[in-house]
Structure formats: C-alpha cells, structure tokens
C-alpha cells in the first residue's frame, strides 16, 4: 500500500488532488478544518488506495473523522474557542 507523499499533492482554487486524483475540496477559507491540517492527517494515517476506495462511499472529512475522532474533536474545539463559542460540556 502506497503512503501519501507531500510532494505529490496539488491544490488549485481549493481543490486538493494527489497525482491528479480528487482528494478533497476546501470551499471556505474560514472553515474549522484547513487544507494543511487535512493533508497532514491524511499523510500520517492513510494510504492512497484505502482512502480513494473509501472516498467512493464517504466524504473526505467523514473518512478522517471516523478514523481519528480525537484529532477531529481537537480541531473543532480549537476553532470554537477561537471564534469565542465554547463547546458544550
């Protein structure tokens, strides 16, 4: 199984691709999850074949969130604190 390599990613107007294959779209600059955070998690914990196969039936964020909920919750909590809305306890 091939691991993601940072040098093989391209981004064009918010569309993230890997060797020409769609990976994710980042529509809003103010969104809680940035492209860099997403790409870093993808490189650390996913293989190209597994991710692309799962992308056929799930969303990009859904794949990463499902595999690493602690990572996702940390990003969402940091974002909520940044905008001044504390998460519900």
URJO-V401818 format. One record per helix or strand of 2 or more residues. SS is the DSSP state (helix for helix, strand for strand). FROM is the first residue (numbers start at 0). LEN is the number of residues. If there is no record, write none. Layout:
ss:SS from:FROM len:LEN
ss:SS from:FROM len:LEN
This chain:
ss:helix from:5 len:3
ss:strand from:8 len:4
ss:strand from:14 len:4
ss:strand from:20 len:5
ss:helix from:34 len:11
ss:helix from:47 len:8
ss:helix from:59 len:8
ss:helix from:68 len:14
